[in-house]
Structure formats: C-alpha cells, structure tokens
Amino acid sequence: MNDLDCQHFVEQVTSFLEGGLNPDDEARFLAHLPLCDGCERYLDQIRQTVHALDDLPTTPLSSDARTSLLDSFRTRRP
C-alpha cells in the first residue's frame, strides 16, 4: 500500500535526489510516481533545475553586488 500523498512527495524530492531517504521511504516515494503524473513531472522539473544550476559559476557575489541585489528585492512591488 502506498500511503504517500503529493504534499509529502514534494517535501521528499530533495532528499530523494540526494540519496537521503531510508529504504522504506524511498520505496513509498518511487511507488507514488506511477500513480501521479503531476508528481512525476515535478520530479523531472526539479532534476532539470538541479542540472541547470550545476552549470552556474560558484564565485560568490561581491559585497556591493549582494547589497544591490537585496535592495532591489526589498523595494520591489508585487
């Protein structure tokens, strides 16, 4: 029986991709996939996002760039 709902599936995606689920949780996670097209698409999107992020530079922002970016977010109106 698969007692994993979509909310819990989404909460476990990162742990699954990092290999951090215990065997029982991983089995429930994998059993949910064929039951839910939405969760299967979500997992694929997260995999694609992680792969795309791997290509980004890892150089940290300068202090001025970080301050400017944070100021932009603080003053942005929805």
C-alpha contacts under 8 A as a table, 3 or more apart, distances in Angstrom:
res1	aa1	res2	aa2	distance
2	N	28	R	5.86
2	N	31	A	6.53
2	N	32	H	6.70
3	D	28	R	7.32
4	L	8	H	6.29
4	L	9	F	6.50
4	L	28	R	6.30
4	L	29	F	6.92
4	L	32	H	6.64
5	D	8	H	5.54
5	D	9	F	6.19
5	D	32	H	7.84
6	C	9	F	4.85
6	C	10	V	6.20
6	C	39	C	6.71
7	Q	10	V	5.27
7	Q	11	E	6.32
8	H	11	E	4.93
8	H	12	Q	6.24
9	F	12	Q	5.23
9	F	13	V	6.37
9	F	29	F	6.35
9	F	32	H	7.79
9	F	39	C	7.35
10	V	13	V	5.35
10	V	39	C	7.41
10	V	42	Y	7.92
11	E	14	T	7.39
12	Q	15	S	5.31
12	Q	16	F	6.06
12	Q	21	L	7.86
12	Q	29	F	7.85
13	V	16	F	5.05
13	V	17	L	6.17
13	V	43	L	6.77
14	T	17	L	5.17
14	T	18	E	6.15
15	S	18	E	5.10
15	S	19	G	6.05
15	S	20	G	4.71
15	S	21	L	5.81
16	F	19	G	5.08
16	F	20	G	5.79
16	F	21	L	5.63
16	F	26	E	6.91
17	L	20	G	7.59
17	L	47	R	7.86
21	L	24	D	7.93
21	L	25	D	5.80
21	L	26	E	5.47
22	N	25	D	5.42
22	N	26	E	6.06
23	P	26	E	5.06
23	P	27	A	6.09
24	D	27	A	5.13
24	D	28	R	6.37
25	D	28	R	5.13
25	D	29	F	6.04
26	E	29	F	4.89
26	E	30	L	6.09
27	A	30	L	5.20
27	A	31	A	6.01
28	R	31	A	5.00
28	R	32	H	6.26
29	F	32	H	5.37
29	F	33	L	7.01
30	L	33	L	5.49
30	L	34	P	7.94
31	A	34	P	6.57
31	A	35	L	7.45
32	H	35	L	5.31
32	H	36	C	6.46
33	L	36	C	5.52
33	L	37	D	7.09
33	L	39	C	6.44
33	L	40	E	5.47
34	P	37	D	7.05
34	P	40	E	7.60
36	C	39	C	5.52
36	C	40	E	6.40
37	D	40	E	5.03
37	D	41	R	6.19
38	G	41	R	5.19
38	G	42	Y	6.13
39	C	42	Y	4.85
39	C	43	L	6.08
40	E	43	L	5.24
40	E	44	D	6.30
41	R	44	D	5.04
41	R	45	Q	6.12
42	Y	45	Q	5.05
42	Y	46	I	6.22
43	L	46	I	5.17
43	L	47	R	6.18
44	D	47	R	5.06
44	D	48	Q	6.19
45	Q	48	Q	5.07
45	Q	49	T	6.10
46	I	49	T	4.95
46	I	50	V	6.09
47	R	50	V	5.19
47	R	51	H	6.16
48	Q	51	H	5.06
48	Q	52	A	6.12
49	T	52	A	5.06
49	T	53	L	6.10
50	V	53	L	5.09
50	V	54	D	6.30
51	H	54	D	5.21
51	H	55	D	7.24
52	A	55	D	5.63
52	A	56	L	7.38
53	L	56	L	5.33
61	L	64	D	7.98
61	L	65	A	5.91
61	L	66	R	5.75
62	S	65	A	5.19
62	S	66	R	6.09
63	S	66	R	5.14
63	S	67	T	6.12
64	D	67	T	5.14
64	D	68	S	6.09
65	A	68	S	5.09
65	A	69	L	6.10
66	R	69	L	5.15
66	R	70	L	6.14
67	T	70	L	5.17
67	T	71	D	6.04
68	S	71	D	5.10
68	S	72	S	6.22
69	L	72	S	5.11
69	L	73	F	6.46
70	L	73	F	5.15
70	L	74	R	6.19
71	D	74	R	5.03
71	D	75	T	6.22
72	S	75	T	5.40
72	S	76	R	6.01
73	F	76	R	5.19
